[in-house]
Amino acid sequence: MPSRRTDTPMTSGRVTVYFAALLARTEDGWEASDTELDDVETLSDLTDLAREASVDEDTVLVFIEQEDAWFGVIRVDGEEDPRIYISDASAAARSSYGEILLTDELLGREPGAEDSIAALEELVSLDGTEDGEPDHATDNQTDHDDNDDDGLDADAVPTGPLGDTGILSDLGLPEKELLMLRAEALVEIADALGAAEVLETVR
């Protein structure tokens, strides 16, 4: 069954609704698996959940959609590393599920780079104040922390598609068609995969 999750952003008070479904390929076609994503905090958690639903280590797809803002597809084939496609990385960076998918590797940065930058900024802040110097560094650090409260800095994440654009090519959806999808994307993806009826039962 699908997992529906709502987040209420601190800034606008608007409730954000997500839809998520997990599909496993079998000899008889695609099947939806019971899944609960509320406790998923990392990509590893999501990958483990997909592998548990796999039949004979066959392909499992996880669909995640935030209303009309963005959608993501995670593909897990056996013990291989997960493949990820996100329709709009900048929009995903503003959501809790999106942060899970926007890994260092996907963003093309060194693992742990964000933690290293934060540590350096903290040192700069300390050096700038311990001798009685003006507290400019501390002011800058405060601004940085405010941005971090919302997770990833959306301005530092590219706008538009990101990830493996060929993630569904061998399953019936070419790269060009995937890149064109916007609203109702998951319905069109499922239709191309021959899993429209399965998805309909869990929406």
N, C-alpha and C positions, 0 to 999 in steps of 0.2 A: 504494500500500500504506500501511497505517497506520504511525504512528511511536509506539513505546512508549518511555517515558522513566522512569527511576527516580531519585528524589532521596532522600538519607538525611539528615534533619534532624539538626542538631548536638545538640539538646536531648534528644530521646527515643530516637534511634537507629532509629526506625521507617522502613522503606522505603516511599516514596510512589510509587504507580504511576499513570501517566497514559495515557490513550488519546487519540489524535488521528487524524482522518481528513479528507481534503479531497475534496469532491464538486463536480464541474463539470456544469452543465446544458447539454445538447446537444439537437439536433432529435430525437434518438432516446431521450431521457431522461437520467437522471443517470449519470455515470461517475466512478469513483474514480481519482484520479491518484497516481502514485508521488510520494511527498513525504518529506522528511527535515526534522524540526523541531528537531533537536538544536542546530543552529547559528543558530536564530532567536533574536534578542536584543531586537528592538523590534517594535512594531506595524507599522512601515514594512516591515520584513523579511517579516513575515507577509503583508502586503498584496501585496507584490511577488511572493511565492510563489504567491498565489492568482491574480494576474493572468497569470502565466506559464502557469497551467493552464486559463485561460479559453478557450472556443471562441467565436470571433467576438464577444468582449467580453461574452459572456452571463454570467449569475450563477454565482458560485462561493461555496460555503459551506465554512467550516472548523469542524469540531467538535472541542472539547477537553473532556475529562472527567477529573476526579480521583476515581477510585473512586466512592463515594457522597457525597462531600463537596460537589462543585459541578460545574457544566458551563457551557461558554460556546459561543456561536455567533457567528461573524464572517462577515458577508456582504459580498462585493465585487461591484459591478456596474460593469463597465468602468472608467472613470477616476474614478468618483465616490468620495467618502470612504467608508471602511469603516463598516459599521453593526455594532454590538456589543450582545450581550445576555449577561448573566451571571446565573446562577440564585441565587447567594449571594455577594455582593461581599466580605463579611467573611471567608468561608472562602477565597475566591480570593486575597485579600491575603496569605495565609500560604503561597502557593505560587509557584514560579518562573514558570509560565505565566500565572498570574493577574496578576502584576505587569505583564506585557506588555500585558494588556487593560485594566487599570485606569488609563487615561490621565487627565491633568489635566482634560480636557474632560468625560469621563464622570463624574468625581468633583465637577465643578462648582467647580474652583479655578483660580486664575490660573496659566498656564504658568510653570514655574520657581519656583513658590511654595515648594516644599520646599527647593530650593537656597538661596533667599533667607533662609528661616527659619534654616537651618543656619549661614549666614554671619553673621547677626545674633547668634546664640547664641555663636558663636566670639568675636565682638567683645566681648560682655558678659563672657565668661569672661576675656579679656585685661584688660579694664578693671578687673575685680574683683580681680586678683592683682598687677598691676604696682606698686601703691603699698603692698604689704604687707598688704592687707585679707584677711579670711578667705576661704578657697578654696571658698565655697559654690557659686559659679557653675560652678567646674570639676567639682564633684561632680555637679551636675545635668547638665552636658554629657556626663559619662561615662555616666550612665543613658540619655541620649538616644542616644548612639552604640551602646549595647548593643541598643536597640530597632531601630536602623537595620541592624544586622547581619542581621536577618531580612527586610529589605526594607521594604515599606510597614508603617505602624503599623496593625494590623488593628482596633484599638480606635477609630481615627479614620475607619474605613470603615463605611458603613451595612450592617446585617445584612439579608439578603434580596435579592430581585431588583434588578438595576440595568441601565440601558441601554434599548435600543429594543425595547419589548415587542411592537411590530408588525412585527418583522423578518421574520417568516415568514407574515404574514397573507395576502398575495397568492399564496402558494405552497401554501396548504391548511391552515395551522395558525393559528387565531385567537388573539388575545392572551390571552383567558381560559384557554384550554387550555394555552398555553405556560407561564403563570404557575403552573399546577397541577402541572407536571411535577417529579419529584424523582428517585427511583431509576429506572434503565433509561430515562432521558430520551431519549438519542440514538436508541434503538430506536423509541420512539414518534414522535419527530420524523421519522425516516426513513420510517416507515410512512405518516404523514400526507402526506409529500412524494412518495410512490410510489417511494421509493428504498430500501426495506427489504432487498431482495435484494442490492443493490449494497453496502450497509453490511455486511451479513452476510459478504460475501466478504472484507472487510478486517479484520474483528474477530478 
